[in-house]
Every structure is written in C-alpha cells, then in structure tokens.
C-alpha cells in the first residue's frame, strides 16, 4: 500500500479508501495481464494472395484480456505504459523496448501482434 501511495499519491489527494482499493485492483489486473508472446505473425503482401509467415518475433506486453485477446495491441500499450511508467519505470521501458524491436524496414510497427498458436486461436 505504501508503494502504491508513493507512486500515485491518491491518499494525499483525498481519494476515499474505496476508490483507492478500486485503483489498486485495476493496477493488479493490468499487471496480471502482462505476458510474453513469441511466434510468427501472418503478413499480407500486394505480391501474394495468401498471407505468409513473418519473421520469428517476441513481445513482452500487457494485453486487454489474456483469455479473449492473447496478443499485443500497440494503441492499448500506450495507455498501459502511462500507468506502468508510474508504478515501475524499468518494467515500462522493457515493454516499450519490445514494441520498438518490432519496427519493420518501412518504419512501421504493426498495430496488433498475433504471435503464436494461442493468439492465432483467438
């Protein structure tokens, strides 16, 4: 609780105990959604009709729902990192570095990372 208060300062700003407990639960849920994924994304090309497997990739990321969406979403990660950056800056930098490692030759990071059989099954 002290670490949570040091990171977010909710008690000091007069936030009620039930609201602080809710905030702690939200942080806990987000931390529980962090996972490590690996595999090959399927890529579409203007030159081929069927999708082809991309390079082997890894991604350490938070996901919106491990059971329904076991894959990384770049847009969501930006919001996750706003919270994680306050809670554990080193963890946030590690996750950000994994996303930056996915930068392709054209300078793009695909917005959704479907890596491996678990993610593809959903």
N, C-alpha and C positions, 0 to 999 in steps of 0.2 A: 504494500500500500504506500510505503514511503517513496519507493522508486517511482510509482505511478504519479504521486503528488509532485515529486521533483521534476518529472518530465512534463506534466500537463498543468499543474497548479490549479486544479479545479476547486479544492477546498479553500485555498487562499482567495479565490474569486467569488466565494459564497455559494458555490453549487451545492445543492442539497445532497444528503447521503444517498437516497435512492437514485438520483441522477448520476452520481459518481459510480455507484455499483453498476448501473447500466453501461456507462462508459468503459468500465473495467471489463465487463462481459463482452462488449463489442471488440475491444482490443484483443481479448483472449481468443475470440472466434476468428479474427483476422490472422493472428499468429498461428492458429491451428490449421489455417488454410494454406500455409507455406509448404511447398513441395519441390522436389527435384524431378524433372522430366527429361527423358532422352529418347532419341529416335530420329526418324526422318519425316519431314513434312512432305506432303504431296504438292507438287508445283505444276501450275498450268503454264503453257507456253503458246505463243502465237504460231509456232512452227509445228506443234503436235496436237492431235486431237485429245489424246488421253493424258491424264496427269502422270508426272514422273516423280520418283522419289528424289528429294533434295539431299544435300549433304547431311551426314550424321551431325546432330546438334544436341546440346544440353541446355537446360534452362532451370534456374533456381528462381522461383517466383511465388507470389501469393495468388490464389485463384478465388473466384467468387463463390464456388461451391465444389468441393472435392468430389462429391458423388454425382453431380449433374454436369459440371463443367471442368473436368480434369485437364485443363490446358490454360496457358497464359494468354491474357488479353492486355495488349500494350496500353490502351486507354485506361483500363481499370488499375493497372500497375501504378500509373501516375498518382492516383488517389491513395492507393495503399502506401506509397512511399511518403506521402505527406504525413501520415500517421507514424509509420515506421521510423522516419527520419527523426522524430522527436523521441521515440521510445528507445531505439537502438541504431544510432547513425551508422555504425560499421555494418550491421545487417542490411540496412537500406542501400549502402554503397555496393555491397556484394551482389544484391539483387539487380541493381541498376547496371552493374558491370556485365552481368549475364545477358541482359537485354541488349546492351551495346555490342556485345560479341556477335549478335545475330545480324548486325548491319551487313547488307549484301553489297555486291560490287557496284550497284547503281546508287548506293547511299540510302537505301530504304531498309526499314525494319518492318517485316510483315506484322500486321496488327494483331493477328491471332496465331498462336503457336500450338499446333496439334502434333505433339511428338509422342510416338509410341502407340502400342496397341490399346492401352487403357483409354487414352484420349480419343483415338480413332473410333473406338466402340461407342462413344457418346456422340 
